[in-house]
């Protein structure tokens, strides 16, 4: 028994979208040209905040 076109679409489209989201997430820094700072307490894209934390020696 083969799958119908709708069944294949139901399987293939979410799979392709999931892979696309994973690739986009993985390369987001390169796409936007920004690096983010991750700490136990903070996730920041704010460049000023990252620079301030680097001066304090936390980054």
Helices and strands as residue ranges (DSSP letters): H 5-26, H 28-32, E 37-38, E 43-44, H 47-56
